[in-house]
C-alpha cells in the first residue's frame, strides 16, 4: 500500500509516525522547504517532495497514479480541496481524505454532487484526530467510517469462505446497503470495474446508520 500525505503539521507528522515500521510506503508533500528537510532527516524511510500539492508536476513526481490513499491535512482549505480534485482526476481509484476547516465550505461541498465525488472522506477540526484517519487506513477488521454529516456510513467488513458473500457476483447479493468496493490482491477494487467477489476478503458497504447491525449480520 502506498499513502501520500500532504502537510507536515502536527496531524500529518503524527500519521507518519504511526505508519512507521509497517508494510505501508509513505510519501509526503510539503510546501515549506525547511520543514520538508526536517521531516526527511527525521524519517529516512519516507519520500519527501518539496512543493505544492496543487502543482500537477509534484503529484506526478509523488506517483499519485499508483497511490492508494491521498491524505491532505494542511491548514489551507483551498489547497486541500484543489489538490484532492487533482489527485482524484489523475487516479480515480485513489481514496481521498480531505481536511476542510471552514464549516460553510464543507456544507457547500456536501450539497454539490459533481464536487463531492472527488472526496471520499471529509474531516474537520472537530473530528480531525490522526487516530480517525489511521483507523480508516489500517483497521484490520470490520469498522465504521462516518461519511460527512448525517445518517450515512461506510462499513469495512472482513468475510471468509463461509460468508454469504464468498465468490458471489455483486448483483446477486441482497443486503440493507450497497457494496461499493472490495479488496483483491492487496488492492481496492471498485464495483464498476469488477463484479465477482473473492472467496474471502474485505468489502466496503454504504448503508444508513440505523441499518449497520442488519448489514453486519447479513454478511457474517
ROSE-4610 file (N, C-alpha, C; in Angstrom, 1 decimal, always signed):
// ROSE-4610
residu = [X/X/X/X/X/X/X/X/X/X/X/X/X/X/X/X/X/X/X/X/X/X/X/X/X/X/X/X/X/X/X/X/X/X/X/X/X/X/X/X/X/X/X/X/X/X/X/X/X/X/X/X/X/X/X/X/X/X/X/X/X/X/X/X/X/X/X/X/X/X/X/X/X/X/X/X/X/X/X/X/X/X/X/X/X/X/X/X/X/X/X/X/X/X/X/X/X/X/X/X/X/X/X/X/X/X/X/X/X/X/X/X/X/X/X/X/X/X/X/X/X/X/X/X/X/X/X/X/X/X/X/X/X/X/X/X/X/X/X/X/X/X/X/X/X/X/X/X/X/X/X/X/X/X/X/X/X/X/X/X/X/X/X/X/X/X/X/X/X/X/X/X/X/X/X/X/X/X/X/X/X/X/X/X/X/X/X/X/X/X/X/X/X/X/X/X/X/X/X/X/X/X/X/X/X/X/X/X/X/X/X/X/X/X/X/X/X/X/X/X/X/X/X/X/X/X/X/X/X/X/X/X/X/X/X/X/X/X/X/X/X/X/X/X/X/X/X/X/X/X/X/X/X/X/X/X/X/X/X/X/X/X/X/X/X/X/X/X/X/X/X/X/X/X/X/X/X/X/X/X/X/X/X/X/X/X/X/X/X/X/X/X/X/X/X/X/X/X/X/X/X/X/X/X/X/X/X/X/X/X/X/X/X/X/X/X/X/X/X/X/X/X/X/X/X/X/X/X/X/X/X/X/X/X/X/X/X/X/X/X/X/X/X/X/X/X/X/X/X/X/X/X/X/X/X/X/X/X/X/X/X/X/X/X/X/X/X/X/X/X/X/X/X/X/X/X/X/X/X/X/X/X/X/X/X/X/X/X/X/X/X/X/X/X/X/X/X/X/X/X/X/X/X/X/X/X/X/X/X/X/X/X/X/X/X/X/X/X/X/X/X/X/X/X/X/X/X/X/X/X/X/X/X/X/X/X/X/X/X/X/X/X/X/X/X/X/X/X/X/X/X/X/X/X/X/X/X/X/X/X/X/X/X/X/X/X/X/X/X/X/X/X/X/X/X/X/X/X/X/X/X/X/X/X/X/X/X/X/X/X/X/X/X/X/X/X/X/X/X/X/X/X/X/X/X/X/X/X/X/X/X/X/X/X/X/X/X/X/X/X/X/X/X/X/X/X/X/X/X/X/X/X/X/X/X/X/X/X/X/X/X/X/X/X/X/X/X/X/X/X/X/X/X/X/X/X/X/X/X/X/X/X/X/X/X/X/X/X/X/X/X/X/X/X/X/X/X/X/X/X/X/X/X/X/X/X/X/X/X/X/X/X/X/X/X/X/X/X/X/X/X/X/X/X/X/X/X/X/X/X/X/X/X/X/X/X/X/X/X/X/X/X/X/X/X/X/X/X/X/X/X/X/X/X/X/X/X/X/X/X/X/X/X/X/X/X/X/X/X/X/X/X/X/X/X/X/X/X/X/X]
num = [1/1/1/2/2/2/3/3/3/4/4/4/5/5/5/6/6/6/7/7/7/8/8/8/9/9/9/10/10/10/11/11/11/12/12/12/13/13/13/14/14/14/15/15/15/16/16/16/17/17/17/18/18/18/19/19/19/20/20/20/21/21/21/22/22/22/23/23/23/24/24/24/25/25/25/26/26/26/27/27/27/28/28/28/29/29/29/30/30/30/31/31/31/32/32/32/33/33/33/34/34/34/35/35/35/36/36/36/37/37/37/38/38/38/39/39/39/40/40/40/41/41/41/42/42/42/43/43/43/44/44/44/45/45/45/46/46/46/47/47/47/48/48/48/49/49/49/50/50/50/51/51/51/52/52/52/53/53/53/54/54/54/55/55/55/56/56/56/57/57/57/58/58/58/59/59/59/60/60/60/61/61/61/62/62/62/63/63/63/64/64/64/65/65/65/66/66/66/67/67/67/68/68/68/69/69/69/70/70/70/71/71/71/72/72/72/73/73/73/74/74/74/75/75/75/76/76/76/77/77/77/78/78/78/79/79/79/80/80/80/81/81/81/82/82/82/83/83/83/84/84/84/85/85/85/86/86/86/87/87/87/88/88/88/89/89/89/90/90/90/91/91/91/92/92/92/93/93/93/94/94/94/95/95/95/96/96/96/97/97/97/98/98/98/99/99/99/100/100/100/101/101/101/102/102/102/103/103/103/104/104/104/105/105/105/106/106/106/107/107/107/108/108/108/109/109/109/110/110/110/111/111/111/112/112/112/113/113/113/114/114/114/115/115/115/116/116/116/117/117/117/118/118/118/119/119/119/120/120/120/121/121/121/122/122/122/123/123/123/124/124/124/125/125/125/126/126/126/127/127/127/128/128/128/129/129/129/130/130/130/131/131/131/132/132/132/133/133/133/134/134/134/135/135/135/136/136/136/137/137/137/138/138/138/139/139/139/140/140/140/141/141/141/142/142/142/143/143/143/144/144/144/145/145/145/146/146/146/147/147/147/148/148/148/149/149/149/150/150/150/151/151/151/152/152/152/153/153/153/154/154/154/155/155/155/156/156/156/157/157/157/158/158/158/159/159/159/160/160/160/161/161/161/162/162/162/163/163/163/164/164/164/165/165/165/166/166/166/167/167/167/168/168/168/169/169/169/170/170/170/171/171/171/172/172/172/173/173/173/174/174/174/175/175/175/176/176/176/177/177/177/178/178/178/179/179/179/180/180/180/181/181/181/182/182/182/183/183/183/184/184/184/185/185/185/186/186/186/187/187/187/188/188/188/189/189/189/190/190/190/191/191/191/192/192/192/193/193/193/194/194/194/195/195/195/196/196/196/197/197/197/198/198/198/199/199/199/200/200/200/201/201/201/202/202/202/203/203/203/204/204/204/205/205/205/206/206/206/207/207/207/208/208/208/209/209/209/210/210/210/211/211/211/212/212/212/213/213/213/214/214/214/215/215/215/216/216/216/217/217/217/218/218/218/219/219/219/220/220/220]
x = [+0.8/+0.0/+0.9/+0.4/+1.2/+0.3/+0.7/-0.1/+0.7/+0.0/+0.6/-0.1/+0.8/+0.3/+0.7/-0.2/+0.1/+0.0/+1.1/+1.2/+1.9/+3.0/+3.8/+3.6/+2.3/+2.0/+1.8/+1.2/+1.0/+0.3/-0.8/-1.6/-0.8/-0.3/+0.5/+1.7/+2.5/+3.6/+3.2/+2.1/+1.6/+1.2/+0.6/+0.2/+1.5/+2.5/+3.7/+4.3/+4.4/+5.0/+4.2/+2.9/+2.1/+2.3/+2.7/+2.8/+4.2/+5.1/+6.5/+6.6/+7.5/+7.8/+6.9/+5.9/+5.0/+5.3/+4.3/+4.5/+3.9/+3.6/+3.0/+4.0/+4.1/+5.0/+4.4/+5.2/+4.6/+5.4/+4.6/+5.2/+4.6/+5.4/+5.0/+5.2/+4.2/+4.3/+4.2/+5.3/+5.3/+5.8/+5.1/+5.5/+6.7/+6.8/+7.9/+9.2/+10.2/+11.4/+12.1/+12.2/+12.8/+12.1/+10.8/+10.0/+10.1/+10.2/+10.4/+11.7/+12.7/+14.1/+14.1/+13.4/+13.4/+12.7/+11.6/+10.9/+11.7/+12.3/+13.2/+14.3/+14.9/+16.0/+15.5/+14.4/+13.8/+13.3/+12.6/+12.0/+12.7/+13.8/+14.6/+13.9/+12.9/+12.3/+11.1/+10.8/+9.7/+10.3/+9.5/+10.0/+9.3/+10.1/+9.6/+9.7/+8.6/+8.5/+8.3/+9.2/+9.1/+8.4/+7.2/+6.4/+5.0/+4.1/+2.7/+2.0/+1.0/+0.2/-0.8/-0.9/-1.8/-1.0/+0.2/+1.1/+1.0/+0.4/+0.4/+1.7/+2.8/+4.1/+4.5/+4.2/+4.6/+3.8/+2.5/+1.7/+2.3/+2.8/+3.4/+4.7/+5.5/+6.7/+6.4/+5.3/+4.9/+4.2/+4.1/+3.5/+2.1/+1.3/-0.1/-0.9/-0.6/-1.3/-1.2/-0.2/-0.1/-0.4/-0.8/-1.1/-2.5/-2.6/-3.9/-4.7/-4.0/-4.6/-3.9/-4.7/-4.2/-4.8/-4.0/-4.5/-4.0/-4.8/-4.4/-4.9/-4.0/-4.3/-3.6/-3.4/-2.8/-3.8/-3.4/-4.3/-5.0/-4.8/-5.3/-6.4/-7.7/-8.8/-8.8/-8.4/-8.4/-7.4/-6.2/-5.2/-5.6/-6.2/-6.7/-7.7/-8.7/-9.7/-9.2/-8.4/-7.9/-6.9/-6.1/-5.1/-5.8/-6.9/-7.7/-8.4/-8.9/-9.5/-8.5/-7.3/-6.3/-5.9/-5.7/-5.3/-6.4/-7.6/-8.7/-8.9/-8.6/-8.6/-7.5/-6.3/-5.2/-5.3/-6.0/-6.1/-7.5/-8.5/-9.9/-10.0/-9.0/-9.1/-8.6/-7.9/-7.3/-8.4/-8.2/-9.1/-8.6/-9.4/-9.0/-9.6/-8.8/-9.2/-8.8/-9.8/-9.5/-9.9/-9.0/-9.3/-9.9/-11.1/-11.7/-12.1/-11.5/-11.7/-12.9/-13.3/-14.4/-15.8/-16.6/-17.9/-18.8/-18.8/-19.6/-19.1/-17.8/-17.2/-17.6/-17.5/-17.9/-19.3/-20.2/-21.6/-21.9/-21.2/-21.4/-21.0/-19.8/-19.3/-20.2/-20.7/-21.6/-22.9/-23.3/-24.5/-24.3/-23.1/-22.8/-22.2/-23.1/-22.7/-21.5/-21.5/-20.4/-19.0/-19.0/-17.8/-17.5/-18.6/-18.4/-17.8/-17.9/-17.4/-15.9/-15.2/-13.8/-13.3/-14.1/-13.7/-14.4/-13.6/-14.1/-14.4/-13.6/-13.9/-13.5/-14.3/-14.0/-13.9/-12.9/-12.7/-12.5/-13.0/-12.9/-12.1/-11.8/-11.0/-11.7/-13.1/-13.8/-13.5/-13.3/-13.1/-11.8/-10.9/-9.6/-8.6/-8.8/-7.8/-7.0/-5.7/-5.0/-5.4/-5.9/-6.3/-7.5/-8.4/-9.5/-9.1/-8.1/-7.6/-6.9/-6.1/-5.4/-6.4/-7.5/-8.5/-9.0/-9.2/-9.7/-8.8/-7.5/-6.5/-6.1/-6.0/-5.3/-6.2/-7.4/-8.3/-8.3/-7.8/-7.7/-9.0/-10.0/-11.3/-12.4/-13.6/-14.8/-14.7/-15.1/-15.2/-16.1/-16.5/-17.5/-16.8/-17.1/-16.5/-17.6/-17.7/-18.7/-18.4/-19.5/-19.3/-20.0/-19.2/-19.7/-20.6/-21.6/-22.6/-23.9/-24.6/-25.8/-25.9/-26.7/-27.0/-26.2/-25.4/-24.7/-23.3/-23.0/-21.7/-21.2/-19.8/-19.3/-18.8/-19.2/-18.7/-17.6/-16.5/-15.4/-15.5/-15.9/-16.2/-15.4/-14.7/-14.0/-14.9/-14.8/-15.6/-14.7/-15.2/-14.5/-15.3/-14.8/-15.4/-16.8/-17.1/-18.4/-19.5/-19.0/-19.9/-20.9/-22.0/-22.9/-22.3/-21.3/-20.6/-19.6/-19.1/-18.0/-18.2/-17.3/-17.3/-18.5/-19.4/-20.6/-20.4/-21.3/-21.4/-22.1/-21.6/-22.2/-23.7/-24.2/-25.6/-26.5/-25.9/-26.6/-26.8/-26.2/-26.2/-27.3/-28.1/-29.2/-29.0/-28.5/-28.3/-28.9/-29.0/-29.5/-28.4/-27.8/-26.8/-26.3/-25.3/-24.7/-23.2/-22.8/-21.3/-20.7/-19.8/-19.2/-17.8/-17.1/-15.7/-15.4/-14.3/-13.8/-12.3/-11.7/-10.2/-9.9/-8.9/-8.4/-7.0/-6.2/-4.7/-4.1/-4.6/-4.0/-4.4/-5.3/-5.8/-7.3/-7.7/-9.1/-9.7/-10.8/-11.4/-12.8/-13.2/-14.5/-15.4/-16.7/-17.6/-18.0/-17.7/-17.9/-16.8/-15.8/-14.6/-14.7/-15.3/-15.3/-16.5/-17.1/-18.3/-18.1/-17.2/-17.0/-16.2/-16.7/-16.0/-15.1/-14.0/-13.1/-13.8/-13.3/-13.9/-13.8/-12.8/-12.7/-12.0/-12.3/-11.6/-12.3/-12.3/-12.9/-13.8/-15.0/-15.9/-16.2/-16.5/-16.9/-18.4/-19.2/-20.6/-21.1/-21.9/-22.5/-23.9/-24.2/-25.6/-26.0/-27.2/-27.6/-27.2/-27.0/-26.5/-27.5/-28.8/-29.8/-29.7/-29.1/-29.0/-27.7/-26.8/-25.4/-25.5/-26.2/-26.3/-26.9/-27.9/-28.5/-27.5/-26.7/-25.7/-24.7/-24.2/-23.2/-23.7/-24.9/-25.5/-25.6/-26.1/-26.3/-25.0/-23.9/-22.6/-21.9/-22.0/-21.3/-22.0]
y = [-1.2/+0.0/+1.2/+2.2/+3.5/+4.6/+5.4/+6.5/+7.8/+8.8/+10.2/+11.1/+11.8/+12.7/+14.1/+15.1/+16.4/+17.3/+17.9/+18.7/+18.0/+18.6/+18.0/+18.8/+19.2/+19.7/+18.7/+19.0/+18.1/+16.8/+16.9/+15.7/+14.9/+15.6/+14.9/+14.1/+14.7/+14.0/+12.9/+13.1/+12.0/+10.8/+11.0/+9.9/+9.2/+10.0/+9.4/+8.5/+9.0/+8.3/+6.9/+7.0/+5.8/+4.7/+5.2/+4.3/+3.7/+4.2/+3.7/+2.2/+1.5/+0.2/-0.9/-0.5/-1.4/-1.7/-2.2/-2.5/-1.4/-0.3/+0.8/+1.8/+2.1/+3.1/+4.5/+5.4/+6.8/+7.8/+8.7/+9.8/+11.1/+12.1/+13.4/+14.5/+15.3/+16.6/+17.7/+18.6/+19.7/+20.9/+22.0/+23.3/+24.0/+23.9/+24.6/+23.8/+24.4/+23.7/+23.2/+24.1/+23.8/+22.6/+22.7/+21.6/+20.3/+20.4/+19.2/+18.5/+19.3/+18.8/+18.2/+18.8/+18.3/+17.0/+16.8/+15.6/+14.5/+14.9/+13.9/+13.4/+14.3/+13.8/+12.9/+13.3/+12.5/+11.2/+11.1/+9.9/+9.5/+8.8/+8.5/+7.5/+6.8/+5.7/+6.2/+7.5/+8.0/+9.0/+9.1/+10.0/+11.4/+12.4/+13.8/+14.6/+15.2/+16.1/+17.5/+18.4/+19.8/+20.5/+21.0/+21.8/+21.8/+22.3/+22.4/+21.2/+20.6/+19.5/+20.0/+21.3/+21.8/+21.9/+21.5/+21.5/+20.1/+19.9/+18.6/+17.9/+18.7/+18.0/+17.4/+18.0/+17.5/+16.2/+16.2/+14.9/+13.8/+14.2/+13.2/+12.7/+13.6/+13.2/+12.2/+12.5/+11.6/+10.3/+10.1/+8.9/+8.7/+9.8/+9.8/+8.7/+8.4/+7.4/+6.0/+5.7/+4.4/+4.4/+5.5/+5.6/+5.1/+4.5/+4.0/+5.1/+5.9/+7.0/+8.3/+9.4/+10.7/+11.5/+11.8/+12.5/+13.9/+14.9/+16.3/+17.0/+17.4/+17.9/+19.2/+20.0/+21.3/+22.3/+23.4/+24.4/+25.3/+25.0/+25.8/+25.0/+25.4/+24.7/+24.6/+25.7/+25.8/+24.8/+24.8/+23.9/+22.4/+22.1/+20.8/+20.3/+21.2/+20.8/+20.6/+21.6/+21.5/+20.4/+20.1/+19.0/+17.7/+17.5/+16.3/+16.1/+17.2/+17.1/+16.6/+17.2/+16.8/+15.4/+15.0/+13.6/+12.6/+12.9/+12.0/+12.0/+13.1/+13.2/+12.4/+12.4/+11.7/+10.2/+9.9/+8.5/+8.3/+7.9/+7.8/+6.7/+5.8/+4.7/+5.2/+6.3/+6.7/+7.1/+6.8/+7.2/+8.6/+9.6/+10.9/+11.2/+11.7/+12.1/+13.6/+14.5/+15.9/+16.7/+17.5/+18.4/+19.7/+20.0/+21.3/+22.0/+23.1/+23.9/+24.7/+25.3/+26.2/+25.4/+25.5/+24.8/+25.1/+26.3/+26.7/+26.1/+26.0/+25.3/+23.9/+23.3/+21.8/+21.6/+22.4/+22.2/+22.4/+23.4/+23.6/+22.4/+21.8/+20.7/+19.5/+19.3/+18.1/+18.2/+19.4/+19.5/+19.5/+19.6/+19.6/+18.2/+17.5/+16.1/+16.0/+17.0/+17.0/+17.2/+17.9/+18.2/+17.1/+16.7/+15.7/+14.4/+14.1/+12.8/+12.7/+13.9/+13.9/+13.6/+13.5/+13.4/+12.2/+11.2/+10.0/+10.3/+11.0/+11.4/+12.8/+13.6/+15.0/+15.0/+15.6/+15.7/+17.2/+17.6/+19.0/+19.0/+20.2/+20.3/+19.6/+19.5/+18.9/+17.4/+16.8/+15.3/+14.9/+15.9/+15.7/+15.2/+14.0/+13.3/+12.4/+12.3/+11.5/+10.0/+9.7/+8.3/+8.0/+9.0/+8.8/+8.4/+9.1/+8.8/+7.5/+7.2/+5.9/+4.8/+5.0/+3.9/+3.6/+4.6/+4.4/+3.6/+3.8/+3.1/+1.7/+1.6/+0.5/-0.5/-0.2/-1.2/-2.5/-3.6/-4.9/-5.6/-5.3/-6.0/-4.9/-5.4/-4.5/-3.2/-2.1/-0.9/+0.0/+1.1/+2.1/+3.4/+3.9/+5.2/+6.2/+7.2/+8.3/+9.0/+9.1/+9.8/+11.2/+12.3/+13.6/+13.7/+14.5/+14.6/+13.9/+13.3/+12.7/+11.3/+10.5/+9.1/+8.1/+8.5/+7.6/+7.2/+5.9/+5.4/+4.4/+4.2/+3.1/+2.1/+0.8/-0.3/-1.0/-1.2/-2.1/-3.4/-4.5/-5.7/-6.9/-7.6/-8.8/-10.0/-10.8/-12.0/-13.2/-14.4/-15.6/-16.5/-17.7/-18.5/-19.0/-18.9/-19.4/-18.3/-17.1/-16.0/-16.1/-15.4/-15.3/-14.6/-13.9/-13.1/-13.9/-15.0/-15.7/-16.1/-15.6/-15.9/-15.5/-14.6/-14.2/-13.0/-12.9/-11.7/-10.6/-9.3/-8.2/-8.2/-8.4/-8.3/-9.3/-10.4/-11.5/-11.2/-10.2/-10.0/-9.1/-9.5/-8.7/-8.3/-7.1/-6.7/-5.3/-4.8/-3.5/-2.4/-2.4/-1.5/-1.7/-0.9/-1.0/-1.3/-2.4/-2.7/-1.8/-1.0/+0.0/-0.4/-1.3/-1.7/-3.0/-3.6/-4.8/-4.8/-5.6/-5.8/-7.1/-7.0/-8.1/-8.0/-9.0/-9.0/-7.7/-7.3/-6.1/-4.8/-4.8/-3.5/-3.4/-2.1/-1.8/-1.7/-2.5/-2.6/-2.0/-1.1/-0.5/-1.5/-1.5/-2.5/-2.2/-1.0/-0.7/-1.2/-1.7/-2.3/-3.8/-4.4/-5.8/-6.2/-7.3/-7.7/-8.9/-9.8/-11.1/-10.9/-11.3/-11.2/-12.4/-12.2/-13.3/-14.2/-15.4/-16.3/-15.8/-15.0/-14.3/-13.0/-12.1/-10.8/-9.7/-8.5/-7.3/-6.6/-6.2/-5.4/-4.0/-3.0/-1.7/-1.5/-1.3/-1.2/+0.2/+0.9/+2.1/+1.8/+2.3/+2.0/+3.1/+3.1/+4.0/+3.5/+4.5/+4.2/+3.2/+3.4/+2.5/+1.1/+0.9/-0.5/-1.2/-0.6/-1.1/-2.6/-2.8/-4.1/-5.2/-4.7/-5.6/-6.1/-5.1/-5.4/-6.4/-6.1/-6.9/-8.4/-8.5/-9.9/-10.6/-9.8/-10.4/-10.9/-10.2/-10.5/-11.6/-11.6/-12.6/-13.9]
z = [+0.0/+0.0/+0.0/-0.8/-0.8/-0.4/+0.5/+1.1/+0.9/+0.3/+0.1/+1.2/+1.9/+2.9/+2.5/+2.5/+2.2/+3.5/+3.8/+5.0/+6.1/+6.6/+7.7/+9.0/+9.2/+10.5/+11.6/+12.6/+13.8/+13.4/+12.7/+12.3/+11.2/+10.2/+9.2/+9.7/+10.6/+11.2/+12.1/+12.8/+13.7/+12.9/+11.7/+10.9/+10.4/+10.0/+9.5/+10.6/+11.8/+12.9/+13.1/+13.0/+13.3/+12.1/+11.0/+9.8/+9.7/+10.6/+10.6/+10.9/+10.3/+10.6/+10.0/+9.3/+8.7/+7.2/+6.5/+5.1/+4.2/+4.8/+4.1/+3.6/+2.3/+1.8/+1.9/+2.4/+2.6/+1.8/+1.2/+0.5/+1.1/+1.3/+1.9/+0.9/+0.8/+0.0/+1.0/+1.0/+2.0/+1.3/+1.4/+0.7/+1.3/+2.6/+3.3/+3.2/+2.6/+2.3/+3.6/+4.6/+5.9/+6.6/+6.6/+7.2/+6.5/+5.1/+4.3/+4.6/+4.7/+5.0/+6.4/+7.4/+8.7/+8.8/+8.1/+8.1/+7.4/+6.3/+5.5/+6.4/+7.2/+8.1/+9.2/+9.8/+10.9/+10.5/+9.3/+8.9/+7.6/+7.7/+6.5/+5.5/+6.0/+5.1/+4.4/+4.4/+3.6/+2.5/+1.4/+0.3/+0.5/+0.6/+0.8/-0.5/-0.9/-2.1/-1.6/-1.9/-1.5/-2.6/-2.4/-3.4/-3.0/-3.9/-3.6/-4.2/-3.5/-4.0/-5.0/-5.2/-6.3/-7.6/-7.6/-8.8/-9.4/-10.6/-11.2/-11.3/-11.5/-11.7/-10.4/-9.2/-7.9/-7.7/-8.1/-7.9/-8.8/-10.0/-10.8/-10.2/-9.7/-9.0/-7.8/-7.1/-6.0/-6.4/-7.7/-8.2/-7.7/-7.9/-7.4/-8.1/-9.3/-10.1/-9.6/-8.7/-8.1/-6.6/-6.1/-4.7/-4.3/-3.1/-2.6/-1.9/-1.1/-0.3/-0.6/-0.6/-0.7/+0.5/+1.5/+2.7/+2.8/+2.6/+2.6/+3.8/+4.7/+6.0/+6.3/+5.3/+5.6/+6.2/+6.6/+7.1/+6.1/+4.8/+3.7/+3.0/+3.2/+2.7/+1.1/+0.5/-1.0/-1.5/-0.9/-1.3/-1.1/+0.0/+0.3/-0.7/-1.0/-2.0/-3.4/-3.8/-5.2/-5.4/-4.4/-4.6/-4.6/-3.8/-3.8/-5.1/-5.7/-7.0/-8.1/-8.0/-9.0/-8.8/-7.6/-7.3/-7.8/-7.6/-8.0/-9.5/-10.1/-11.6/-12.2/-11.6/-12.2/-11.8/-10.7/-10.3/-9.7/-10.5/-10.0/-8.9/-8.8/-7.8/-6.4/-6.4/-5.1/-4.1/-2.8/-1.8/-1.2/-1.3/-0.8/+0.6/+1.5/+2.8/+2.9/+3.1/+2.9/+4.2/+4.6/+5.8/+5.2/+5.8/+5.5/+6.8/+7.0/+8.3/+8.4/+7.2/+7.2/+7.0/+8.0/+8.0/+6.8/+6.4/+5.3/+4.0/+3.8/+2.7/+2.7/+3.8/+3.9/+3.6/+4.0/+3.7/+2.2/+1.6/+0.2/-0.6/-0.3/-1.0/-0.8/+0.4/+0.6/-0.2/-0.6/-1.4/-2.9/-3.3/-4.8/-5.2/-5.8/-6.2/-7.1/-8.1/-9.0/-8.3/-7.2/-6.5/-5.4/-4.8/-3.7/-4.1/-5.4/-5.9/-5.8/-5.6/-5.5/-4.1/-3.1/-1.7/-1.1/-0.7/-0.1/+1.4/+2.0/+3.4/+3.7/+4.3/+4.7/+6.2/+6.7/+8.1/+8.5/+9.6/+10.1/+11.4/+11.9/+13.1/+14.3/+14.2/+15.3/+15.4/+14.2/+14.3/+13.7/+13.5/+12.9/+13.9/+14.4/+15.2/+14.2/+14.3/+13.4/+13.6/+14.8/+15.0/+14.1/+13.8/+13.0/+11.6/+11.1/+9.7/+9.7/+10.7/+10.7/+10.8/+11.5/+11.6/+10.2/+9.4/+8.0/+7.2/+7.4/+6.6/+7.1/+8.4/+9.0/+9.7/+10.0/+10.7/+10.1/+10.8/+10.2/+10.0/+10.7/+10.5/+10.4/+10.7/+10.5/+11.3/+10.7/+11.4/+10.6/+11.3/+10.7/+10.4/+9.2/+8.8/+8.5/+9.3/+9.1/+7.8/+7.0/+5.7/+5.8/+6.0/+6.1/+7.3/+7.3/+8.4/+7.9/+8.9/+8.6/+8.9/+8.2/+8.6/+7.8/+6.9/+6.0/+6.6/+6.5/+6.9/+5.9/+5.9/+5.2/+6.2/+5.9/+6.8/+6.0/+6.7/+6.1/+6.9/+6.1/+6.7/+6.1/+7.0/+6.6/+6.6/+5.5/+5.4/+5.0/+5.3/+4.9/+4.0/+3.6/+2.6/+3.1/+4.4/+4.9/+4.8/+4.4/+4.3/+3.1/+3.2/+2.1/+0.9/+1.1/+0.0/-0.8/-0.2/-0.8/-2.3/-3.1/-4.5/-5.4/-4.8/-5.5/-6.4/-7.3/-8.1/-7.3/-7.4/-6.6/-6.9/-8.1/-8.5/-7.8/-7.3/-6.7/-5.2/-4.6/-3.2/-2.8/-1.8/-1.3/+0.2/+0.4/+1.8/+2.0/+3.2/+3.5/+3.3/+2.2/+1.9/+0.5/+0.1/-1.3/-1.1/-1.7/-1.8/-2.9/-2.5/-3.4/-3.8/-3.0/-3.4/-2.5/-3.0/-2.2/-2.4/-1.6/-1.7/-2.4/-3.3/-4.1/-4.4/-4.0/-4.2/-3.6/-2.4/-1.8/-2.3/-3.3/-3.9/-3.7/-3.6/-3.5/-4.9/-5.2/-6.5/-6.4/-7.2/-7.3/-8.1/-7.7/-8.3/-9.7/-10.1/-11.5/-12.4/-11.8/-12.5/-12.6/-11.5/-11.4/-10.5/-10.8/-10.0/-9.1/-9.5/-8.8/-7.5/-6.4/-5.1/-4.9/-4.3/-4.0/-3.0/-2.7/-1.7/-0.3/-0.1/+1.3/+1.1/+2.0/+1.8/+2.6/+2.0/+2.7/+1.7/+2.1/+1.3/+2.0/+1.2/+1.7/+1.4/+2.4/+2.2/+2.7/+1.8/+2.2/+2.7/+3.9/+4.5/+5.4/+5.9/+6.9/+8.3/+9.1/+10.5/+11.2/+10.9/+11.5/+11.0/+9.9/+9.3/+9.5/+10.3/+10.5/+11.0/+12.1/+12.7/+11.7/+10.9/+10.0/+8.9/+8.4/+7.4/+8.0/+9.2/+9.8/+9.9/+10.3/+10.5/+9.2/+8.1/+6.8/+6.2/+6.4/+5.8/+6.6/+7.9/+8.7/+8.6]
